[in-house]
Amino acid sequence: MKHRLWDYNGGLHLIGHKSLSNTRKPLAATIPKELIIPLSQSIGHPAEPIVAQGQRVLKGEKIAQSVGVLSASVHASSSGIVREITEVVVPHPSGLKASCIVIDTDGLDEEAPSSGLVQYEKLPPSALVSIIQDAGVVGLGGAAFPSSIKLNPGANRTIKTLILNGAECEPYITCDDMLMRDQALAVIEGARIILHTLGIKHCLIGVEDNKPEAIQALKKVCDELVYRNIDVVEVPTLYPTGGEKQLIKILTGDEIPVGKIPADIGIVCHNVGTATAIFQAVMGGKPLISRLITVTGNGIHQPQNLEVPIGTPIRDLIAQCGGYTDDAARLVMGGPMMGFALPNDDIPVVKATNSILVLAQADLPASKQSLPCIRCGKCAEVCPMDLLPQQLYWYGRAKNNEKAQAYNLFDCIECGSCDVVCPSHIPLVQYFRATKSAVRTANNEQQKADNARQRNDAHLLRLEQAKAERAERSRKKKAQLEDRKKSKETIDASVERAKNKKMARTQESTNSSDTTLENKS
Amino acid sequence: MTAIITICLLFALFGLLLGFSSIRFRVEGDPIADQIDAVLPQTQCGQCSYPGCRPYAEAIAAGEADINQCPPGGEEGILQLADLLGVEAKPLNAENGIEKPPMVAIIDEQVCIGCTKCIQACPVDAILGAAKLMHTVIEKECTGCELCVAPCPVDCIDMVPIEETVITWKWPLPSARSTTEKAA
């Protein structure tokens, strides 16, 4: 039976450039001389290092522990000696440094002892969630959200459907395509583990129709093992169908309300790569220490998919793919639409890296000076989130953050479709990103100010209390002194009285003895 | 005549009504000062010449202080205050200081003698320590007010600018320069 499909607003038909890299079989990347493993490889709190400088670590050994729930542990991708824990430039649009564990590999690739499960079905979901959390599995589609959180949606949410995202809509990138072709069984078994953990039956796998081999491979596995509850669905090739919200709309017709997550409407969505990583973690006992990465572009001699240890410097991957061509012009992490330019190739790859793209001079977007907005509305036509980019642009430019938020700025998925169609070449997405940053910073500052106000109030209250206490103490002391004085006076008075009495008595007794003497005589 | 009496009676009636409601529906505190206080950065540094943000907010509300006396709030703070109070924005009063990047106090723990003077000076209780024991700043709570720097007898407190991290980094707005660069 053919699965019914829905449609979302806009979207673009982009040239795929996928055959550059998906015609060769994926290879395992060689172990680099040094591994640079960032402590923060997921959304949320960076992991805390649990190894020391000079310590020998084995492949798969945990080297940094997650902090809290919204955080992911980090493991050594190969065996070697920890050289240092230091600040290194990490793959981030800012080009800033962050804490990394640098390991000098010894080339032995000696694995830490680990054991996978044979029958996960007997374990309760909570045990599986903690295995997956311990393995440091994060969403491999690009956002790097800790997967264990998605597997534990909470008692107040009823999940009905699991969606695996194999759309991979960005041009050039083929790592999910190759993964589905090569490791279809791992993808499907991973899906079954997720289904078991969520306690549901129904799974949809959405794959764009420009990946027929992948679709066939997945369908073959499902047919052979008679998994009728897993439905591999061919979806039309359109950018950005790989967006979570877009894929959910296409497959189910449901839209996620503003500020909600898919679990709120009964859907959990994982990337196909994440499903494989979950399979490896549960059945193989292997943490997430490597991933498939597409190294591609016309600026490189031999575009190729590589299974890369996390933390490998990009230059090693470039070297394995035949090096740069003469007209290589720009190094990008991610795809041409949502990726960001990198300053150099010493930067390591991380869990969220799906592609290293080397653009040749000829591929660079024709750089034209941006012209005033003519309000043609083309951006709104292509916006897959049904937003009004030109309005967001005006408000962002005017720094009117409130208005921008009122026009649902935070719904923007930064897909870049509006940039592509803008006849005035306005860098719209950059405006949206800047406005989002400004709103976040303002919120943080407000929170900090509120906190400082509270602490200052508490400080003043404490001073006031201390003052009152001091006053009270001195008052008490004074009263005590007074009391003592008074009691001393009373004692003095009674002593005086006693003395007087005694004196009077002696006087009396002498008097009386006198009389007796007188009587005797 | 009747008209005059009626008007006078009405006046008296409304007067009583107003007098009654001003007592009955009296607003506790100062709502304008609250709103001003919400805009101020809560550094509690006293550069405005008032002993904290709240007293400065009250002084502005009472018309005693100008809106351009808060260096940590900077130009943006002045604009917000001008917007809130419906007055003309003006440049920061240089007598109160200059706008600096956000800072945090760092105690050189090797030099600290444990005198507790900075602890007493801190308006937000962000310094931890005890007499004759090393002190340290809880960086997350430090407002960068610099009030702890002067009392330190061994000069072991430094104000350092807060470094930008991957988490606090802000996407810049596309500048005119970048677009011309693109064109070049």
Interface residues (C-beta under 8 A of the other chain):
Chain A: S40 V90 H92 P93 S94 L96 A98 S367 K368 Q369 S370 G396 R397 P427 Q430 Y431 R433 A434 T435 K436 S437 A438 T441 N444 E445 K448 A449 D450 N451 A452 R453 R455 N456 A458 H459 L460 R462
Chain B: D37 L40 P41 Q42 T43 Q44 G52 C53 R54 C122 P123 V124 D125 A126 E141 T143 E164 T165 V166 T168 W169 K170 W171 P172 L173 P174 T179 T180 K182 A183
